[in-house]
Amino acid sequence: MPAQPIHPPHRLLMGPGPITADPRVLRAMSAALVGQYDPAMTAYMAETQQLYREVFRTGNDATLLVDGTSRAGIEAALVSLITPGDRVLVPVFGRFGHLLREIAERCGAEVHVIEREWGEVFPPDEVIAALDRVRPKLLALVHGDTSTTVAQPLADIGAACRERDVLFYTDVTASLGGNVFEADAWGVDAATAGLQKCLAGPSGSSPITLSPRAVEVIRARTSIEAGLREADSPVSAHPIRSNYFDLGQILEYWGPKRLNHHTEATSMLYAARECARLLVEEGMDAAVARHELHGAAMAAGLEGLGLRLFGDQQHRMNNVIGVFIPAGVDGEAVRGGLLTDYAIEIGTSFGPLHGRIWRIGVMGYNARRDAVLTTLAALEQVLRQAGVPVPHGGGVAAAQARYAVAA
């Protein structure tokens, strides 16, 4: 039988990401393609850069996109900033701290790790003490880790890095757009994100911003590939150890020279531009407040069902909630019931939390009242079918009470 046209089932994606993309972003992706050097295309690129300066809260000229998922942005930042043998400090409080460690090791770094139990964050003083002990070239730190649902405070850490001449990279994939993030005010040298969470788009493009300090480090290692070199092209003795993720060349592609490094993923650029345009139109403070409101309503609703929240609630991200699976309940069967009977997806977790918690996302296009209340109502029914004695209407009532307080 020949393959049929793609016709995905209807889903309400309430997991930790990806989430349901905003229809306006999907419409932008369907726009006609133009050539990569068409004046319309280069204008869209420049507009995208300016929009993401507002999203990241930065004046960095080097604000652009890396083609690929959020992990592509992480790898581009680390491989471009790390020279083999560099000392790197990675504080780990969840799965994605371990990812930063692995990528840094693959870049040839001498990696030093400090760890916290999953569900906790580091007191800033603990990270600063490690900076003094390790004396790294680079600190690589996740802002919000969806595997644990908590967000690491960063404001004091950036200033400490500047005082010690340490480059500060942070992964804001899960937090940008739904939680306060101030790249310049917090002294961040490099930050990377993805579209598939609070930015309300599909996975496949990674916004990145680089401080002048980071750009200086990258430019010192820039080596233009042989087929594009001119007489004055830089050729480094220790080039960045990736071609595709070479930010030195990517910066030239996005800059006035328009170096032909790769062919920009046009439809993904349209998506990334629309994601940022919608956030800027809403206002970054308003977007964060929206995520905070609906995340708090979801948390209240889960407690209203008699469930226990996971992790340090003082540092919980606005956009994802961890909740313990009740004793004796098959967590995967509940997730399956939600998907089969109600077309709602929630997430499980990884490592030491696998089978212990569910993760429920309230982010991007789904950070809205109807998505929260529908999910809670459906979860109540599936839990009752699983034999959990949940209060009748308890989840929806608790969430509505939280909304009433905010009204």
Protein Blocks (a to p, Z undefined) as FASTA:
>chain_A
ZZddddddddddfbebiadddfklmmmmmpccddfkbfklmmmmmmmmmmmmmmnopabf
bgcddeddfklmmmmmmmmmpcghiacddddfbfklmmmmmmmmmnopacddddddehia
cdfklmmmmmmmnopabdcddfbdcknopacdfklmmmmmmmnopacdddfklmgopacc
dfklnopabdcddfklmnopaehiacddddfklmmmmmmmgccdfklpcfklccdfbdcf
bfklmmklmmmmmmmnopafbccdfklmmmmmmmmmmmmmnopklmmmmmmmmmmmmmmm
mmmnopacedjfklgcfkbccddddehiafklmmmmmmmmnopacdddehjlgokaccdd
dehjllcfklmmmmmmmmmmmmmmnopacdehklmmmmmmmmmmmZZ
